[in-house]
Amino acid sequence: MFDFLNRKPPAAPQVKTSATGRVVALQGAGRVAWSPRDVVSLTRTGFLGNPVGFRAVRLIAEAAAAIPLVVQDDDHRYDRHPVQALLARPNGAQGRAELLEALFGQLLLTGNGYLEAVAVDRLPAEIHVLRSDRMAVIPGPDGWPKGYEYSVDGRKHRFAVTEDHSPICHVKSFHPQDDHYGFSPLQACAAAIDVHNAASRWSKALLDNAARPSGAIVYRGADGQSALTSDQYDRLVSEMESQHQGARNAGRPMLLEGGLDWKPMGFSPSDMEFQKTKEAAAREIAIAFGVPPMLLGIPGDATYANYQEANRAFYRLTVLPLATRVASVIADWLSDFSGQRIEIRPDSDQIAALSHERDSLWARVGAAAFLSDAEKRRLLGLPAQEVGQHG
């Protein structure tokens, strides 16, 4: 029976390296390559402190983690496999969905996701997700990582990368200007997040000031006096803050003493456009993450005719490519422990949002009489043989 987790790894294959690796390594061989962005602050403002960013990350991570995974090779798709058992219960505290949701979340927030394999007899027995903000890549003299350093409260632990396998699986997004770290959607929409958060603070301040723009108190003193004394000014400011600001004071009449006159101010055209600016910033955040604004309840978006089309585009353009890429990286990483090459891929047949597309594809391929059964299975992403356990 095919049981790669119980086999000893073969001899290390011939090591190949890129011709440009040594050039890249000249930037800092043997040193920690720190990420140029403060991911902690960006996560705080864009995820913990922004509802659009929070919902976009959760929507993608939960959807991608919920897709069933299949294990197969060139010839067989397995219904029972040691890798499936490992992914179903990766560690004592998490299941498959929890582990993958945490991994996808780290990847979306920081552009990097890290998995640690706890090996028993040089074979993985547990898998854990590590926080990206605590991990640093240590490049070797050939430009490839020679280790990873994990820091917590001043303590550091280094994971060494050997020639045959690495205890750390590093999943990263494409970054055009960094050789070791990925670029996150949160970094791309950082300016839009600042605008959206500033608009939220403006709205909160507006509510604190009785939900209307402030007016002007004009002083017309006797005998040509046009300025208040310091004591009068301080008393007036104190009374305005305590008696006429905030929700509990909304609608309270204002009592003005002699020489004071209230001139209310209406909404200016720029005030009326402020809400549209906030909605535009929210759409930019959604676009950066690849979530149709309609799914986030953002008004003014008419890209898709209905919610069903938006949901289908969300899975086809965002969720499925992300899940496929991450599953492929995990498959290559786990295969390195035993030398047995396997493939892990999302089971798109079980994605309800894509059922209409899948039915149409199956109908077209099934009606193609000029194709053999093996060719049809290949077009549908299936291995050459039927699903089953093979030895």
C-alpha positions in Angstrom: 0.0 0.0 0.0 1.2 3.5 -0.8 2.2 4.9 2.6 4.8 7.6 2.1 4.7 8.7 5.7 6.1 5.4 6.8 9.0 5.3 4.3 12.5 6.5 4.8 13.5 9.4 2.7 15.8 8.6 -0.2 19.2 10.0 -0.7 19.3 13.7 -1.3 19.1 14.6 -5.0 21.6 16.7 -6.8 21.4 20.3 -5.6 20.7 22.9 -8.3 20.9 26.6 -7.7 20.1 29.7 -9.7 22.8 31.6 -11.5 21.6 34.8 -10.0 21.4 33.4 -6.5 24.8 34.6 -5.5 24.1 38.1 -6.8 21.0 38.3 -4.6 22.9 37.0 -1.6 25.3 39.9 -1.8 22.6 42.1 -0.3 23.2 40.4 3.1 24.4 36.8 3.2 23.9 35.3 6.6 21.9 38.2 7.9 18.2 38.5 8.7 16.3 40.2 5.8 13.7 42.3 7.6 10.5 43.2 5.8 10.4 46.9 4.9 6.8 47.4 6.1 5.6 47.4 9.7 3.1 44.6 9.4 2.0 44.9 13.0 0.8 48.5 12.6 -0.7 47.8 9.2 -2.6 44.8 10.6 -3.9 46.9 13.5 -5.2 49.7 11.3 -6.3 47.6 8.3 -7.8 44.5 9.9 -8.4 45.1 13.6 -9.5 48.7 13.1 -11.2 48.6 9.7 -14.5 46.8 9.1 -14.0 46.5 5.3 -10.5 45.0 5.6 -11.6 42.7 8.4 -14.5 41.4 6.5 -12.6 41.0 3.2 -9.8 38.9 4.9 -12.4 36.8 6.8 -14.5 36.2 3.7 -11.5 35.0 1.6 -9.8 32.9 4.4 -13.0 31.2 5.5 -14.1 30.4 1.9 -10.7 29.1 0.9 -10.3 27.0 4.1 -13.7 25.4 3.6 -12.9 24.0 0.1 -12.3 20.2 0.4 -8.9 19.0 -0.7 -8.0 15.9 -2.7 -4.7 14.0 -2.8 -3.6 12.4 -6.0 -0.6 11.7 -8.2 -0.3 11.2 -12.0 -2.2 8.0 -12.0 -4.5 7.8 -8.9 -6.8 9.9 -6.7 -6.8 8.6 -3.2 -9.8 8.4 -0.9 -7.6 7.4 2.1 -4.1 8.7 2.3 -1.7 9.6 5.2 -1.4 13.2 4.0 -5.2 13.5 4.2 -5.1 12.2 7.7 -2.4 14.7 8.6 -4.3 17.6 7.1 -7.6 16.5 8.7 -5.9 16.7 12.2 -2.7 18.8 11.8 -2.2 19.2 15.5 -3.9 18.7 18.9 -5.5 22.1 18.9 -6.7 22.6 15.3 -8.5 20.9 12.5 -7.9 21.4 8.8 -10.3 24.4 8.4 -8.8 26.2 11.4 -5.2 25.6 10.3 -5.8 26.7 6.7 -7.9 29.7 7.8 -5.0 30.9 10.0 -2.6 30.3 7.1 -4.7 32.2 4.5 -5.2 35.0 7.0 -1.5 35.5 7.6 -0.9 35.4 3.8 -3.6 38.0 3.1 -2.4 40.3 6.0 1.3 40.1 5.6 2.0 38.5 2.2 3.7 35.6 4.0 2.5 32.4 5.6 4.6 29.9 7.5 3.9 26.3 8.5 6.1 24.3 10.9 6.4 20.5 10.6 7.0 18.6 13.9 8.8 15.6 12.7 9.0 12.1 14.2 11.6 9.9 12.7 12.2 12.6 10.1 8.6 12.4 8.9 5.9 15.1 9.7 3.6 14.2 12.6 2.1 17.6 13.3 1.7 20.9 11.4 1.5 24.4 13.0 0.9 27.9 11.7 3.5 30.4 12.8 2.9 34.2 13.0 4.5 36.0 10.1 5.4 39.1 12.0 7.6 37.0 14.3 9.4 35.2 11.5 12.6 36.3 9.6 14.2 34.7 6.6 17.9 34.1 6.8 19.4 34.0 3.3 22.3 31.7 2.5 25.4 32.4 0.3 23.5 31.0 -2.8 20.6 33.4 -2.3 18.2 30.7 -1.1 17.0 30.6 2.6 19.4 28.7 4.8 17.2 29.1 7.8 14.3 30.8 9.5 14.4 32.7 12.8 11.3 32.9 15.0 11.3 35.6 17.8 9.0 35.8 20.8 9.5 38.2 23.7 13.2 38.5 23.0 13.8 34.8 22.7 14.7 33.4 19.3 14.6 30.0 17.7 16.3 29.1 14.5 15.0 26.5 12.0 17.8 25.1 9.8 17.1 24.2 6.2 18.8 21.1 5.0 19.5 19.9 1.5 16.6 17.4 1.4 13.8 19.2 3.2 12.9 22.3 5.3 11.0 22.2 8.6 9.3 25.5 7.5 7.0 25.9 4.6 7.1 29.5 3.4 4.1 30.5 1.3 4.5 34.0 -0.1 2.7 36.3 -2.5 4.5 37.9 -5.4 6.7 40.9 -4.6 8.5 42.6 -7.4 11.1 44.3 -5.2 11.8 41.7 -2.5 13.5 38.3 -2.9 12.5 36.8 0.4 9.2 38.3 1.4 5.7 38.6 -0.2 3.6 41.6 -0.8 0.2 41.7 0.8 -3.1 43.2 -0.4 -3.1 45.2 2.8 0.0 47.0 1.7 -1.5 47.8 -1.7 -4.6 49.5 -0.2 -2.8 51.1 2.8 -3.7 54.6 1.5 -7.4 53.7 1.0 -7.5 52.3 4.6 -6.2 55.6 5.9 -8.9 57.5 4.0 -11.6 55.1 5.2 -10.4 55.2 8.9 -10.1 59.0 8.7 -13.7 59.2 7.4 -14.9 57.0 10.2 -13.2 59.3 12.8 -14.8 62.3 11.1 -18.2 60.7 11.3 -17.7 59.9 15.0 -16.6 63.5 15.7 -19.7 64.8 13.9 -21.9 62.7 16.1 -20.1 63.9 19.2 -20.9 67.4 18.1 -24.7 66.9 18.0 -24.6 65.3 14.5 -24.4 68.7 12.7 -21.5 71.0 11.5 -20.5 73.5 14.1 -21.7 77.0 13.9 -20.1 80.3 14.9 -20.6 82.3 18.1 -20.2 86.0 17.3 -19.4 88.5 20.1 -20.6 92.0 19.7 -19.6 93.7 22.9 -20.7 97.1 24.1 -18.7 100.3 23.4 -17.1 98.7 20.3 -15.5 95.8 22.2 -14.9 92.9 19.7 -12.9 90.4 21.9 -13.6 88.4 25.0 -11.4 88.5 28.0 -9.4 85.3 28.8 -11.8 84.4 31.6 -14.8 84.9 29.4 -13.4 82.8 26.6 -12.4 79.9 28.9 -15.9 79.9 30.5 -17.6 79.9 27.1 -15.5 77.0 25.8 -16.1 75.0 29.0 -19.9 75.6 28.8 -20.0 74.6 25.2 -18.1 71.3 25.8 -20.1 70.3 28.9 -23.6 71.6 27.9 -23.9 71.4 24.1 -21.7 68.6 22.8 -22.4 64.9 22.6 -25.5 62.8 22.0 -27.0 63.4 25.5 -27.0 67.2 24.8 -28.6 66.9 21.3 -31.4 69.4 20.9 -30.7 71.3 24.1 -31.4 75.0 23.7 -28.5 77.4 24.0 -28.6 80.3 26.4 -26.4 83.2 25.2 -25.6 86.2 27.4 -25.5 89.7 26.2 -23.3 90.4 23.2 -23.2 86.7 22.0 -25.0 85.6 18.8 -25.2 82.1 17.2 -24.7 81.8 13.5 -25.5 78.2 12.4 -23.6 76.7 9.4 -25.2 74.3 6.9 -23.6 71.4 5.1 -21.2 72.6 2.3 -20.9 70.7 -1.0 -17.6 69.2 0.3 -19.4 67.8 3.4 -22.0 66.2 1.2 -19.3 64.5 -0.9 -17.5 63.1 2.2 -19.6 60.0 2.4 -19.0 59.2 -1.3 -15.2 59.5 -0.6 -15.6 57.0 2.2 -17.5 54.6 -0.1 -14.9 55.0 -2.8 -12.1 54.1 -0.3 -14.1 51.0 0.8 -14.3 49.9 -2.9 -10.6 50.3 -3.3 -10.0 48.1 -0.3 -12.3 45.4 -1.6 -10.7 45.6 -5.0 -7.2 45.1 -3.6 -8.3 41.9 -1.9 -10.3 40.7 -4.9 -13.7 40.8 -3.2 -16.6 42.2 -5.3 -17.9 45.2 -3.3 -21.4 43.9 -3.7 -20.5 41.0 -1.3 -19.4 43.5 1.3 -22.5 45.6 1.1 -20.8 48.6 -0.4 -23.3 50.8 -2.2 -22.8 52.1 -5.7 -21.2 49.0 -7.3 -23.0 47.7 -10.4 -20.2 45.6 -11.9 -22.3 42.4 -11.6 -25.9 41.9 -12.5 -26.7 40.1 -9.2 -25.3 38.6 -6.1 -24.9 35.1 -7.6 -22.7 36.4 -10.4 -20.6 38.4 -7.9 -20.2 35.3 -5.7 -19.2 33.1 -8.7 -16.6 35.7 -9.8 -15.3 35.8 -6.2 -14.7 32.1 -6.1 -13.3 31.9 -9.7 -11.0 34.9 -9.6 -9.9 35.0 -5.9 -10.7 32.0 -3.7 -9.9 29.2 -6.1 -6.5 30.5 -7.4 -5.4 31.2 -3.8 -6.4 27.8 -2.5 -4.8 26.1 -5.5 -1.5 27.9 -5.1 -1.2 27.3 -1.4 -2.2 23.6 -1.7 0.5 23.1 -4.4 3.2 24.6 -2.1 2.1 22.4 0.8 2.1 19.3 -1.4 5.7 20.0 -2.6 6.8 20.7 0.9 5.4 17.4 2.3 6.7 15.5 -0.7 10.2 16.5 0.2 10.1 14.6 3.4 9.7 11.2 1.7 10.6 11.8 -1.9 7.2 10.5 -3.0 5.6 13.2 -5.3 2.0 13.9 -4.6 -0.5 16.6 -5.6 -2.9 18.4 -3.3 -5.6 20.4 -5.0 -9.0 21.9 -4.1 -12.0 19.8 -5.2 -13.8 22.4 -7.4 -16.6 19.9 -8.0 -17.8 20.6 -4.4 -17.8 24.4 -4.6 -21.5 25.3 -4.8 -20.9 28.7 -6.4 -19.2 27.0 -9.4 -21.6 24.2 -9.9 -23.2 25.8 -13.0 -19.8 26.2 -14.7 -18.7 22.7 -13.7 -21.9 21.1 -15.1 -21.4 22.9 -18.4 -17.8 21.7 -18.6 -18.7 18.1 -17.8 -21.4 18.2 -20.5 -19.1 19.5 -23.2 -16.3 17.1 -22.4 -18.7 14.1 -22.1 -20.2 15.0 -25.5 -16.8 15.0 -27.2 -16.8 11.6 -28.8 -13.4 12.1 -30.4 -11.7 12.1 -27.0 -10.7 9.0 -25.1 -11.7 8.4 -21.5 -8.2 9.2 -20.3 -8.1 12.5 -22.3 -11.5 13.4 -20.8 -10.4 12.7 -17.3 -7.3 14.8 -17.9 -9.3 17.8 -19.2 -11.5 17.6 -16.0 -8.4 17.6 -13.8 -8.8 13.9 -12.8 -6.0 11.3 -12.8 -5.9 8.4 -15.2 -7.5 5.9 -12.8 -10.6 5.9 -10.7 -10.8 7.2 -7.1 -9.6 4.6 -4.6 -6.8 3.3 -2.4 -3.9 1.8 -4.3 -0.8 0.1 -3.1 
